[in-house]
Amino acid sequence: MRVRYTYRIYPNRVQQDKLAQVFGCVRVVYNDALAWVKSTPNEEKWPSNGDLQKLVITQAKQTKAREWLASVSVVPLQQSVQDLGVAFKNWFAALKGQGQAKFPRFKKRANKQSARFTQRGFSLSNGKLNLAKMGAFKVKWSRSLPSEPSSVTITKNTVGQYHASFVVESEQKSAEPLRPSIGIDLGIKVFAFPSVGEPIIAPNYTRLDKKVRRFQKRLAKQKPGSRRREATRLKIAKLQLTIRNIRKNFLHVQSTKLIRENQTVSLEDLAVSNMVKNRKLSRAISQQGWAEFRAMLVSKAAQYIDRAVNLISRWEPTSQTCSDCGFRWGKLDLSVRSVLCISCGAEHDRDQNAAKNIDQVGAGLVHDSKCLH
């Protein structure tokens, strides 16, 4: 099984200049390849990855306009064209209803920069990362790699931090879970309500978010290209990075705990892209990171031999059914937080009742004949 290990790297000034050159070449090759595809007449077949590499790398190096591509390693340039091929593959799959992906867009200099090296373009020696035509880089090893990496991706975020992300092969773990299954009801005020245990409360991003919005208002009034505008942009990027790091750490901790303690984790297949269209709740929903949390659960479950993540239909009436007797009382207003079942007399917390129903549906123990499948 392939997993990714990411570490912080600290290039010196010369190495930063070389990386900037590589990032620029990778971006130009990607954009040139995309431009070739978009300029292809509709009646003609699009060029393959191999043809695009010849056009935007091999032949481009022989022209005055692109001769500087020869100053960097060819490995990240080839990987850039392959990345475009993957983007098109995902787009074609989305057209068939498999996943969500948009038509590839041109890369911009102001966005996050990246370059991927295969085994031909990098090596590890004496605790340092050696990249082709760039020398050795200092890496902050927070943990050891389980095996030899097959590739490494160098990234530079909008704040100016550099990271090295290694892809390695890892064996699946085997551990005895505490519980056979658990249901998770995701929310906004309470991030997640498990069917067993205490509610999971998300960090409060309000203070940092207010700072971001204040600086964004200031940025909108400043002159494009000015030093003050760039300083404000950097402040916004640092604040947004802080929010992302806090959220990612929280999601990692909670997803790891859930997968370790439970053999099966069930949650609703929420249409987050549709939910964020609600202008009143879009910011709160986006800050929760439900999609990222779900992706973490799936990826961490794959690291174990006997773990699974079940996604139940969003149309299951989990909030409309008694988790004890299966009586369906119907739709409730969001302001109703406690429900008394008129059939069995049990009193339920709305979220915990939904979580129990999610667990039962995920485990295949649906007891309400009116449930949709």
N, C-alpha and C positions, 0 to 999 in steps of 0.2 A: 504494500500500500504506500502511495506517495503522500508525503506531508511536507509542509513548508516551515522552515526555521528562519526567523528574521532577527538580524543584529544591527546595531548602530556601528557605522564606520566613520573614521575621522581623517579625511584626505587633507593633505597640506595644500598650500596655495597653488603650487604647480599642478598637483593632481586635480584640484578643483577646476583649473583651466582646461586640463585634458578631458575631464568628465563633461564639462560644458560643451567641448568640441564634439565628443561622442554623442551626447544628447541631441545636439543640433543636427548632426549627420543622420541619426536614427529618425528624427522628426521629418527631415527633408525627404529621405527615402520613402517613408510611410506616405507622406503627402503626395509625392510624385507618383507612387504606385496607385494611390486612390484616384488621382487625377487621370491617369491612364485608363483606369476602369470606367470612370464616369464619362470620358470622351469617346469610349467605344460605341459605335453605332448600335442601335437596338437589334438590327438584323444579324449582327456578327456575334460570335461567341467570345465571352470575356477571356482575357489571357490567364493562363495558369500561374501558380506561384513561381515555377521555374522560369517561365517567359518574363514575368515581371522582374525577377532578379536580374536577368540579362539586360532588360531595358533600363532599369533605374539604378543598377549598381555597375555591372560590367561595362556596358556601353556608355553609361553616363560618366564614368571615370576618364574616358577618352576625350571628353569635351572640355572646353575651357570653363564653362559655367559650372561643372561639377567635378573638376579634377581634384579638388581638395578632399573628396571622399576617400582617396587613397591614403590619406594621412592617419586614418583610424583603422582598427581591426575590422575585417569584413564580417566577422561572426555576428555582432549585434545588428549589422545592416541586414543580413539574411534573415535573422530572427524577426526583424521589424516587418518584413514582407510576409513572413509566416503568420505574424499576429494579425495582419490585415486579412489573410485568408481565413483565420479563425473567426474574426469579426463578421465576415460575410457568411460563413457557415452558420453562425448563431442567428444572423438576420434571416436567412432562408428558413431555418427551423422555426423562428417566431412567426413567419408568414403561414406556416402549417399548423400554428397553434401550440407549438412546443417551446415553452419558455417565453421570455420577454427580452427582445433586443431590437435596437433601432439600426437604421442604415448607418454605416461607419461615417464618422465626421473627421475633418482635418484636425491635426494636432496643433496646439497653440504653445507659444513659448512661455506664456505666463502660467500655464497649468503645471501639474505634477509631471516631472520628467523621469524617464526610465530607459534602461538598456539591458537586454538579456544576453548572457554569455553561456554557451554550451561548454562541454569539457575541453574543446579545442581552444577556448579563449581564456581559461582561467586555471589556477592551481592554488593549493594550500601548502604552505611550508613555514615552519617555525612560528605558528600562530598568526601568520599574516596571509592576506588574500592578494595573490598576484594576478593582475589583469593584463591582457595582451596590449603591448605598446604603452602601458601606463605605470608599470612598476608595482611595488608592494604597498598594500593599504593596511592601516592599523584597524583591527576589529575588536569591539568590546564583546567578548565571549561570555554571555550570561549563562549558557549551558552548552554542553558538548553535543556535537552532531552524532546521531546514532549510526550513520554510515556515510560512505563517500557520496558527495552531492553530484547530481547529474547536470545541474545548471544553477546559475546564480543571476539574480536580477538586481541591478543597482538602481536605486531610486533617489530622487531629490524632491522633497515636498515643498510646498509653497512658503514654508518658513525658512528653508535653506538647510534642513537636516538631511543627512545621507544615511541610507540603510542598504544592507545586503541581505537578500532573501534567497536561501538555499532550498532546492528541492531534493529530498532524500527519500530512500526507501526505508520503511519502518514496519516492524512486525506487529500484528494485532495483539492486544493485551487480553488477559483472561483474569477476571476478578468476580467474586461472589457479590451480587447486589444485596442491598438491605431489603428492598421491596420488589415484588414482581412487576408493578406498574404504578403510574401516577398520571393524573390529568392536570393540565395547566390552562387556566383561563387568563388570557392577557388583557390588561386594562391600561388606563391612563393615570388615574390618581394612585392606584396600586399597580405596579408594573406587571406582577403575575400573582395569581392566587392558586396555589397547589391544592389538590384534593386531600393531601395529607401534609400537616405542618403549618407553619406560620406564613402569612403573606410576605411576598418579596417586594420591598420598597426600593424604587430607583433613586439614584442621587438627584439632588435638586440642582438644576442647571439655570435657575431663574437669574441669579446674580450675574453670572457670566454672559447669559443671553442678553440681558439688558445692556451690558457693556458693548457687546457686538453691535446691537442695533444703534446705540449712540454713536459709535465710530462709523457705522455705515452711513448715517445721516451726514456726518462730517465729511466723509469721502465723496458723497454726491455733490457737495458744494465746492470741492477743491479742483484746481485746474489740472486737467489731464497732462501727465508727463512731469509734473512738478515734484520736488523732493518731499514736500510735506504730504502730498498725496501718496507717495510711495511709502513714507513712514507710517501713515495711517493704514494703508493696505497691509503692511507687515504686522501691525498691532492686531488687526482683525484676524489675520491668518493665525497668529499665535494663540489668540483667544479661542478660535474655532478648533485648533489642534488640541488645546487643553480640554475642551468639551469632548472631543472625539476620544482622547486618551482615557478620560474618566469613564465615559460610557463603555468603551471597549474593555477596560479592566473589569468593570462591574459585570458585563455580559459574559466574559471569560470565566469569572469566578462562579457565577450562578449556573452557567451551562455545564461546567466541569462537575460541579457538585451534583446536579440532577442526573447526569449520565453515570457517574460513579455509584450513586445510591439506588438507582432504579433500572430494572431490566428493560422496561418499555416506557417511553415518555410520549404522551398523546397531547396534541394541541390542535386548535382550529386552523384550517387553511384560510386565513384572512386575506381579503383582497385589499392590501395596503395601498396600492396605486390608486384605487378608487376612493378609499377612505380619506386620503390626504387632499382630495378635491374639496372637502368641507373646509371652507376658509376659517371657521371658528376653531377647528380642532387640528388643522394641518400641522401647525408648529409643534403642538404637544405630541402628536402621533409620530412625527419625524424624529423628535428627540428621544423617543423610547427605544428605537432601534429594533423593532419586532422582527423585521426581515433578517437582520444580521444575527439576532439571537437564534432564530430558526436555523440559519445556515450553520452556526456554531454547533448546535445540537446534533444536526445531521452529520457533520464532519467528525465530531468527537465520538458519536455512536459507532461510526465506521472503524474507529481505532480499537474497538473491543470486538471479541468474537460473538458475544451473546447479547448485544445491545441493539435497540431499534427505536426509531422515532416514527410514530403514526400521526398522519394528518387526517383529521375528520372533516367532513363537508361543512362548509360555513352555513349551510341551510339546516343543519341539525338543530332542533328546538331545545338546546341545552339550558336556556334560561326560562323555558316555558313548561318544564317537566319536573315533577318531584323525583329526586334521586333515590327516595326510599321505596315508594309504592308505584311509581311510574305514571301517576295521574298527571294529565296535561291541563294546566290552568289557563294557558294562552299567553298572548303577548302582554308584557308589562312595561310601564313607563320607566325610563332610566332613573327617575328620582326614587323609585321603590327599591330599597336595599335589603328588605327583609320580607320573607313570604311565609304565610301560614297555610299549609296544605289542608284543604277542606275535606280531603278523602281520608288521610291517615292521621291528621292532626299534628304532623311534624312541622316545626318552625325552622326555616333555612335562611342562612345568609345568602343573598343572591349570587355572589361570586363563587362562594364555596360550593353551592348547589350546582352551578354550571360546571365547575371543575370536576366534581364527582361524576356528572353525566358525561363529560368529555372522556374521563377515564374509563367509564363503562362502555361507551361507544367504541373507543379505541381498542379495548380488550375484546370486543365482539359480544358484549353482554347487554345488548339493547333490550329493554323490557317494555318499551312503549310501542304498540303496534302502529301508531300514527307517525313514528319517526320516518324521515325521508332517507333513502339510501341511494 
